[in-house]
Amino acid sequence: MKKIHIALVALVLASTSCKDALKETPYDFVGPDQVGTTTEADAKLWVNGVLNTLNSGSFFQYAVYNRPLEVDADDVTGKDYAFQAMGAGNFQSTSDINTFWGGPYTLIERCNFAITKVSQITIDDASKNNALGQLYFLKGWAYYMLVRAYGPSPSSKNP
């Protein structure tokens, strides 16, 4: 009896196809050309796209964020294994400085692009100003982080 059940289950499994069940549709990427400039939802998408920069690894990469700000001080020293190269005084053998320099500028670039797009949206002023306010804040915060880490930093004329 068990052999008949096993054979029946095997026959059913062998006769069905799982191509439709395995068909994948990607939902994880939305490019700038796919985001509109007409609705409040579009404005939120532009802001969320800029906020994604904070999670991309170019800004808040693990252990990179605090090194250019906190480890480069006269009272912070230690072995290379504890403080990495910067804490040991070797500032040229680390990519932390380049990563932290590029991250805020990536954020600024994306803010500038999104500000241009959100400014074109014809929605109520409260929603539009909310989106623009978030974008201008993120841009200003990125400049603040650059100045805090490196002193006066180059800026560009932008919207």
N, C-alpha and C positions, 0 to 999 in steps of 0.2 A: 504494500500500500504506500509506504514512504517513497519507494522508487517511482511510483506513478506520479505522486505529487511533485517530486523533484524534477522529473521529466517534463511535467506540465508547466512548471514554473520556468524551466530552462527554455521550453518552446515559446512561451509567451515573451520572455525577455529577448530571445533571439529574433523574434518576428517584429519587434517594435524598433523604431529608429529614434535616436536621441539627437539628431542633427538640429531639429527645431529647438530643443531644450538647451542646446549648447550654443545657440546663436547669441553673439555678444553685440551689444549696442553701447558704445562709450558715451557716458554722460558727464565726464569729469573735466572737459575743457570747453571753454567758451572764448573764442577769439574776439578781438576788438571789432572786427567787421560783422560779427553776429549780434552785437549789442546795438539796440536802436537809440534814437534820440527823440523820443516822442512821449514817453509815459514816465510816471513816477517810479515804476519798477525799473525802467532803464537807468534812471539816476541812481537808484540803489545798487544796481549791478556795477555801475562805474565805480562807486565808492568801495564796494566789496572787492572789486578787482585790484584796486590800489591797496586795500588792507591785506590782501594776499601776499604782498611784498614782505610784510612783517613775519610771515610764516615760511618764507621761501628758503631760508638758510643763508641768504646773503646779508641779512641784517642781524637776526637773533640766533645765529648759529651757536650751538652749544659751546660754551666756554670762550667764545670769541668776543661776545658783547662786552664783557666787563674788562677785558685785558687792556685795550687802549685807554680806557677811562680810569681804571683803578690800580692796575698793577704797575704802571709807569709812574712811580713815586719814589722819593728818596728813602722813605721808611719801609718800603716793601721790598724785601730781598729774600732769596732762598735758593734752594737747589732747583735745578732744571726740571726734575721730575715733579716737583711740587707746584712751581709757578710757571712752568713751561719756559721757553726761551726769553720772553720779555721780562719775567721776574728775575731771571738770572743775569739780566743786563745785556742780553744779546738780541737786539731789536731787528737785526737784518736777516735772521734765519727763520723768521716766522711769517706766515701769510695772514696773520690776524689783522695787521695794520691795513693791508690791501683790501681784505674782506670788509673791514669796518669802514673804510673810505668809500668803497663802491656801493655798499648797501644803502646808505642814506641818499646817495645820488641817484640810485635806481628808484627809490621812493619818490624823490623830487621829480624825476623825469615822468614817472607814471602819474603823479599828481598834476603836473602841467598838462599832460595829454587829456586826462579826465576832466580837468577844469574847462578846457576848450570844448569838450563834448557836452558836458552838463550845462554850460552857458547857452548852448543852442537849443536846449529842451524848452518847450513851451508848456509848462505846468504851473500850478499855483506857486506864488512867491514863497510861501512858507516851506514847502517841500524842496524847492530849488535852492533856497538859501541854506536849508539844513544840509543838503548834499555838498554845496560849495563850502560851507563852514567846516565840515569835516575834512574836506580835501585841503583847504588852506591851513587848517590846524596841523595835519600830518606833514605838510610841506614845511611849515615853520618849525615843527618839532625835529624834522630831519636836519634842518640847518642848525638848530640849537645843539643837536648831538655832534655835528661836525665841528662846530666852534668849541664845544666842551672838550672834544678829544684832540683837536689839532690847532686850535686858535683860529684866527680869521681865515675863512674859506672862500674860494671863488663862488660867486653866484652868477646867475644869468638873468637877463631881462626876460620876463615871462608874464603870462596873464595873471 
